[in-house]
Amino acid sequence: MGAAWVPGYSNFMRVGYVQFEPHFGEVKRNVERALALLGSERADLWVLPELFSTGYLFTSRAEAEGLAEPVPDGPTIQGLLRFARDQGCYIAAGLAEHAPKGPYNSAVLVGPEGLLLHYRKAHLFYREKEWFAPGDTPFPVVDVDGVRVGLMICFDHLFPEAARTLALKGAQIIAHPANLVLPGVAQLTTRVRALENRVFLVTANRVGTEARGGETLHFTGESQIVSPQGEVLAKSPQEGEEAVVTEIDPDVACEKRINPYNDLLFDRRVDLYFR
């Protein structure tokens, strides 16, 4: 990790995302491009888009299965692991996972010590329900050198329970790989999720257009990093590839009080919510 970040003190951590345009099915090219962008900046924690290594617009479940890789032994994760070890950083990334009940739309968090988190997307969007099995893993959180990091994927942002579950598990930072196609929606909801849970939220979206199987999708870019106060700390344009890094103090996300009388998590009335 960067020498300036000291866990447990009011100090900073460098978090970043990569916004880029995968080419469908060109796994080797996509991984190399993402790693080149990662190598252009220094960060302690990186977030890559959803399905960054394969592209998004599959035409069938069989096609998704053909491009899916096992976790953690597939070449994509192994490439991320080598980079993380060489650079002393952590990387959250979305990919198509091969598994007996799969394929799954999955995300992983890797670091110098290996695979730390593995999550399968709970809320499948649109035709993902044709291509992928529904997720069967809980929303995960792990300590990254004293900072709690959680994972969710793309459409999960529209379900408040996803981010709240991660916050209840102690997440200070939520890594959010995405392939967003609804203009402006997630850029708003992730600000709300960060604010209502007092967490940092890093959304890595892709750019470009995919036209396959008689359908065309345009991806909306505008990747962003949001503070626990709902402030946008960094944001990319709708088009264009770039790696963006900003410094945060992870300890800010430990404070859930709004005032001396109100705490966002402690004040929840769970005795009333499910009546």
C-alpha positions in Angstrom: 0.0 0.0 0.0 1.0 3.6 -0.3 3.3 4.8 2.5 1.1 7.8 3.3 -1.9 5.7 4.3 -1.8 4.7 8.0 -4.8 2.6 9.0 -6.5 3.7 12.3 -5.4 7.4 12.0 -7.0 10.4 10.3 -5.0 10.0 7.2 -5.7 9.2 3.6 -6.1 6.3 1.3 -5.9 6.5 -2.5 -9.0 5.0 -4.2 -9.6 4.9 -7.9 -11.6 3.5 -10.8 -10.9 2.7 -14.4 -13.5 3.8 -17.0 -12.9 2.1 -20.4 -14.4 0.4 -23.4 -14.1 -3.4 -23.5 -14.3 -5.0 -26.9 -16.8 -7.9 -26.8 -15.2 -11.3 -26.5 -11.6 -10.0 -26.7 -10.6 -11.1 -23.2 -6.8 -10.8 -23.6 -7.1 -7.4 -25.2 -9.5 -6.1 -22.5 -7.4 -7.3 -19.6 -4.3 -5.8 -21.1 -6.1 -2.5 -21.7 -7.4 -2.3 -18.2 -4.0 -3.1 -16.7 -2.4 -0.4 -18.8 -4.9 2.1 -17.4 -4.3 0.9 -13.9 -0.6 1.3 -14.5 -1.0 5.0 -15.4 -1.8 6.0 -11.8 -1.1 4.8 -8.3 -3.9 3.8 -6.0 -4.3 1.6 -2.9 -7.7 0.3 -4.1 -8.9 0.1 -7.7 -12.4 -0.6 -9.1 -12.9 -1.9 -12.6 -16.3 -2.2 -14.5 -18.7 -5.1 -14.5 -17.8 -7.8 -17.0 -14.7 -5.8 -17.8 -12.9 -8.7 -19.5 -15.6 -10.0 -21.8 -17.9 -7.2 -22.7 -21.6 -7.2 -21.8 -24.1 -7.9 -24.6 -24.2 -11.7 -24.9 -26.6 -13.3 -27.3 -27.2 -16.5 -25.3 -26.4 -18.3 -22.1 -24.1 -20.6 -24.0 -22.1 -17.7 -25.2 -21.8 -16.4 -21.7 -20.7 -19.8 -20.5 -18.1 -20.0 -23.3 -16.4 -16.7 -22.1 -16.8 -17.4 -18.4 -13.8 -18.3 -16.3 -13.4 -20.2 -13.0 -12.8 -18.2 -9.8 -10.0 -17.9 -8.8 -8.0 -19.9 -11.3 -9.0 -18.2 -14.6 -6.5 -16.2 -16.5 -8.3 -12.9 -15.9 -8.1 -13.2 -12.1 -4.6 -14.5 -12.3 -3.6 -11.4 -14.3 -5.2 -9.1 -11.7 -3.4 -11.0 -8.9 0.0 -10.5 -10.6 -0.6 -6.8 -11.0 -1.8 -6.5 -7.4 1.3 -8.2 -6.1 3.6 -6.2 -8.3 2.0 -2.9 -7.4 1.0 -3.6 -3.8 -2.6 -2.7 -4.4 -6.1 -4.1 -4.3 -8.5 -4.5 -7.3 -12.2 -5.0 -7.4 -13.4 -6.2 -10.8 -16.5 -7.7 -12.5 -16.3 -10.8 -14.7 -18.2 -13.7 -16.1 -17.7 -16.7 -13.8 -17.8 -20.4 -14.8 -19.3 -22.6 -12.1 -21.3 -25.8 -12.0 -24.6 -23.9 -11.6 -23.4 -20.9 -13.6 -22.5 -18.9 -15.5 -22.6 -16.0 -13.0 -22.2 -12.3 -13.3 -19.6 -12.0 -10.5 -17.1 -9.6 -8.9 -13.9 -10.3 -7.0 -11.6 -8.3 -4.8 -7.9 -9.4 -5.0 -4.8 -8.1 -3.4 -1.2 -9.0 -2.8 -2.3 -11.9 -0.5 -4.7 -13.4 -3.1 -8.5 -13.5 -3.5 -10.2 -11.7 -0.7 -13.8 -11.4 -1.8 -16.1 -13.2 -4.3 -19.6 -12.1 -5.0 -22.3 -13.2 -7.5 -24.7 -10.5 -8.6 -28.0 -10.7 -6.7 -30.1 -8.4 -8.8 -29.9 -9.4 -12.5 -30.8 -6.6 -15.0 -32.9 -7.1 -18.2 -31.5 -9.9 -20.3 -28.9 -10.9 -17.8 -31.7 -13.2 -16.5 -31.3 -15.1 -19.8 -27.5 -15.3 -19.6 -26.7 -15.8 -15.9 -27.7 -17.8 -12.9 -29.0 -15.6 -10.0 -26.4 -14.9 -7.4 -26.2 -17.2 -4.4 -23.5 -15.5 -2.3 -24.2 -12.9 0.5 -23.1 -9.3 0.1 -19.4 -9.6 1.3 -17.2 -7.3 3.3 -13.5 -7.8 4.2 -10.7 -6.0 6.0 -8.2 -4.4 3.6 -5.3 -3.3 5.9 -7.7 -2.1 8.5 -10.4 -0.7 6.2 -13.6 -2.5 5.6 -14.4 -2.9 1.9 -17.6 -4.4 0.4 -18.8 -5.4 -3.1 -22.0 -4.9 -5.1 -22.6 -5.0 -8.9 -24.3 -2.5 -11.2 -28.1 -2.9 -10.8 -27.7 -3.7 -7.1 -27.5 0.1 -6.7 -31.3 0.4 -7.2 -32.0 -1.8 -4.2 -31.4 0.0 -0.9 -31.0 -3.3 1.0 -27.8 -4.1 -0.9 -25.8 -1.1 0.3 -27.4 -1.2 3.7 -26.4 -4.8 4.2 -22.8 -3.9 3.4 -23.0 -0.9 5.8 -24.4 -3.1 8.6 -21.4 -5.5 8.0 -19.1 -2.5 8.6 -18.2 -1.5 5.1 -16.5 1.9 4.9 -16.0 1.7 1.2 -18.3 0.0 -1.3 -16.7 -1.0 -4.6 -19.3 -1.0 -7.4 -18.4 -2.5 -10.8 -21.0 -1.4 -13.3 -22.2 -1.4 -16.9 -24.8 1.3 -16.7 -27.2 2.0 -19.5 -29.9 4.2 -17.8 -28.5 7.8 -18.1 -28.0 9.5 -14.8 -29.8 7.0 -12.6 -27.0 5.3 -10.7 -25.1 8.6 -10.5 -28.0 9.8 -8.3 -28.8 6.6 -6.4 -25.2 5.9 -5.4 -25.0 9.4 -3.9 -28.1 8.5 -1.9 -26.7 5.1 -0.9 -23.5 6.7 0.3 -25.4 9.4 2.2 -27.9 7.2 3.9 -25.3 4.7 5.0 -22.4 7.1 5.5 -20.0 5.2 3.3 -17.6 5.9 0.4 -18.9 4.5 -2.8 -16.7 3.9 -5.9 -18.6 3.2 -9.2 -16.6 2.1 -12.2 -18.7 2.2 -15.3 -17.8 1.5 -18.9 -18.2 3.5 -22.0 -18.9 2.8 -25.7 -21.6 0.9 -27.6 -22.3 -2.8 -28.2 -24.5 -3.9 -31.1 -25.1 -7.7 -31.2 -28.0 -10.0 -31.9 -30.2 -7.3 -33.2 -29.9 -5.1 -30.1 -27.7 -2.0 -29.4 -26.7 -0.8 -25.9 -25.0 2.5 -25.2 -23.0 2.6 -21.9 -23.2 5.9 -20.0 -19.8 6.4 -18.4 -19.8 9.0 -15.6 -17.9 6.8 -13.2 -17.7 8.5 -9.8 -16.4 8.4 -6.3 -18.9 9.6 -3.6 -18.2 10.6 0.0 -20.3 9.6 3.1 -21.9 13.0 2.9 -23.1 12.2 -0.7 -20.6 14.6 -2.3 -19.1 13.7 -5.6 -15.4 13.7 -5.1 -14.4 12.6 -8.6 -16.4 12.0 -11.8 -15.6 11.1 -15.4 -17.4 12.3 -18.6 -20.0 10.2 -20.5 -17.4 9.2 -23.0 -13.7 8.4 -22.9 -11.3 6.1 -21.1 -9.4 7.1 -18.0 -8.1 6.1 -14.6 -9.1 8.4 -11.8 -7.8 8.5 -8.3 -8.7 10.5 -5.3 -7.6 10.6 -1.6 -10.0 9.7 1.1 -10.0 9.3 4.9 -11.7 6.0 5.5 -12.3 6.8 9.1 -14.9 9.3 8.1 -17.2 6.4 7.1 -17.1 5.1 10.7 -19.2 8.1 12.0 -22.9 7.3 11.6 -24.2 10.0 13.8 -26.1 12.9 12.2 -26.3 14.8 15.5 -25.9 13.9 19.2 -29.4 12.3 19.2 -29.5 10.4 15.9 -27.4 7.6 14.5 -28.3 6.3 11.0 -27.8 2.6 11.9 -28.7 2.6 15.6 -32.0 4.4 15.1 -33.4 1.9 12.7 -36.9 0.6 13.8 -36.5 -3.0 12.7 -39.4 -3.9 15.0 -41.7 -2.0 12.6 -40.3 -2.6 9.2 -41.7 -6.0 8.4 -45.1 -5.9 10.1 
